[in-house]
Amino acid sequence: MSKPTSKVLVINDEPLILKDLLKGLNAAARTLDNPFGLTFVGALTAREGLQLIERDGDIQIVIVDDKLYAVQEGPRKAPPARNGSKESPRSLQVSALKLVQKITALRPELDIYILIEKEKEDQVVDALFAEAVDGYFYREERDYRGIYRILNAQIAERARTPFYDALRAYVLSAKDAWHTPGHSSGDSLRGSPWVDEFYEFMGEHVFDADLSVSVKALDSLMEPTGVIAEAQQMAANAFGARKTFFATNGTSTANKVILQTLIAPGEKLLLDRNCHKSVHHGVVLSGAQPIYLDSSVNRKYGVFGPVPKKTLLRAIEEHPDAQLLVLTSCTYDGLRYDLKPIIDAAHARNIKVLIDEAWFSHARFHPDLRPTALESGADYATQSAHKTLSAFSQAAFIHVNDPTFKEHLFRENFNMHTSTSPMYSMIASLDVSRKQMMMEGYKLLERTLMLAGELRQQINSTGAFRVLELEDLLPDEVKDDNIRLDPTKITVDISSCGMTVDELQAELFTRFNITIEKSTFNTITLLLTVGTTRSKCSRLYDALMRIAREKRAPRRLYRTPDLPPFTELVYLPRDAYYCGGELVPLLDENDQANASLAGRICADQIVPYPPGIPVLVPGQLITENIVEYLIRYLRVQNKVELHGVAYQGYFPSIRVLSAAEERRLSSLRELPRQKAA
Ligand SMILES: Cc1ncc(COP(=O)(O)O)c(C=O)c1O
């Protein structure tokens, strides 16, 4: 196992003092127990310090001398510039306060200590009170061993994984289990002539770490007061939330929990129609009255983008009685909203904001990807830690910054959706993912972003494949909305490669063992994460280059039919969903669109997957156009799933309300019009 390296950067503008500090501290690091590989490095100017922080992902702690504070104000001789720049060295200095702010903006996960003079203690502490400063040392004391011990303990604290540590300790102490799960640490499988192979394949710790709520030492996800509570609080600190909750059924459940917590039946909700289906399920569960906002769409590539800012601002204006706004940022393709003005506008109307960051858990740990939703003011953010971090599938975070958070209500809803037998290794993986991002997230993301840059160039150099940049991906409607792109998602135009997207995917898989994240009719999307390696990038480049060199003649690509515009929500989705309804075939006896469906009301959510955007939601008016779209979809896209469609024998059908059910329900038509904004 490789040993960690942890650097402490000392910023002090007096070369002799800096030299002494580094000598004393490094001597302490060499002679005392040093499990985290602490070494001390120095910078003579704030700029040099910031450059090092940006360049060196091993820096964990920064010690800032508050002397820098004085340099701007008093006529003090500053050291010469070390980077050869012509700028006056004096102008490179900033106050300790500003420097702390800049460090925090760059890498909020770093610990910051201040070296102060005893006489100025109150003044300095007051000035830095509101900043994320972790402690102070007196410069004159020169207590190097004392400073080293404190910093070592600080790193130990950040590197702790309370839940995983307890789980591991419990497993290694090998208790006799008289409780669930039934495999009893794998005893039921081990040695079996029939199923031992499964045990061997999965590995012993998969089984002996699979425990139950009966193990009190491991706390309870339903009512955490011990190691889970501690691990969640550490995650909250890491991600900049007031509170963080571990969810063990993905962002899918996280979204449903929040919708059910915040919205009472009949209350209004503004949501991107393109939100993940879990948000739409949350609408059914909560009984919300949804106001659907149409996302922008790039028809050339079949890519859905953000909701235009003007649509959002208008909807907020028109529905000040809404309780919640839900948006996805970044999208599956990496498009990120400029969230702050939108969230500010929602808050001005007392509308809470939930941002689905399923694809963006990593953003907090690199300045190129920030601001995160929470940093932009969101009340809630849900993140699939399993999508872009090192957590197991289904592991997700719910981050809360809502100043009026009703924890009891949230807890009731959380517990409603959470299994009473959560998988403990999944909880441990959330704890460990948080630790990893705190300790090496910046370094890993630096690498990922660099690899993404290189891979983009390599793909473009093939001639047959072209990476779509922000300008290519952005739908026209959002060109002026300050949308940005998460470069770790790479969408590639494949239309010149001479294969259909299905052929290309099959070729990549069967010939090169490569599986990609997703596709549209003329693009593929690759996902780079903290786990992406250079050799994996090289293998992809090699595969694409080989395919390109085979110079196939261009193929005709059949576009996915365009999603029909939203029609009308006639009944609350919950009311429609809970009707028994009746199944009506999409096709008539002549194999044509069943005209009798037009004018009926859908009882289910009908979602082509991918992309996962509902064509129909419960309570929505069906039109001929929609039936034709669904049929075309089934015919052209025979490989995609069409969730919500039921088969009666070979006949695809959808569940619609019966006439009697429609008469019984109260229609939204009696309220002000509920069309998509
Ligand atoms: C935008 C969005 N939100 C939520 C989810 C659901 O996340 P999970 O798979 O963690 O349940 C997905 C899944 O793809 C998604 O794309």
PDBQT file of the ligand as one rigid body, heavy atoms in Angstrom, charges set to zero:
ROOT
HETATM    1  C1  LIG A 701     -30.140  13.754 -13.502  1.00  0.00    +0.000 C 
HETATM    2  C2  LIG A 701     -30.268  12.468 -12.729  1.00  0.00    +0.000 A 
HETATM    3  N1  LIG A 701     -30.801  12.495 -11.510  1.00  0.00    +0.000 NA
HETATM    4  C3  LIG A 701     -30.933  11.380 -10.776  1.00  0.00    +0.000 A 
HETATM    5  C4  LIG A 701     -30.527  10.166 -11.262  1.00  0.00    +0.000 A 
HETATM    6  C5  LIG A 701     -30.703   8.939 -10.427  1.00  0.00    +0.000 C 
HETATM    7  O1  LIG A 701     -29.530   8.660  -9.776  1.00  0.00    +0.000 OA
HETATM    8  P1  LIG A 701     -29.248   7.241  -9.127  1.00  0.00    +0.000 P 
HETATM    9  O2  LIG A 701     -28.842   6.349 -10.225  1.00  0.00    +0.000 OA
HETATM   10  O3  LIG A 701     -28.142   7.542  -8.147  1.00  0.00    +0.000 OA
HETATM   11  O4  LIG A 701     -30.482   6.797  -8.445  1.00  0.00    +0.000 OA
HETATM   12  C6  LIG A 701     -29.959  10.082 -12.540  1.00  0.00    +0.000 A 
HETATM   13  C7  LIG A 701     -29.521   8.783 -13.071  1.00  0.00    +0.000 C 
HETATM   14  O5  LIG A 701     -29.067   8.617 -14.131  1.00  0.00    +0.000 OA
HETATM   15  C8  LIG A 701     -29.836  11.266 -13.295  1.00  0.00    +0.000 A 
HETATM   16  O6  LIG A 701     -29.349  11.249 -14.550  1.00  0.00    +0.000 OA
ENDROOT
TORSDOF 0
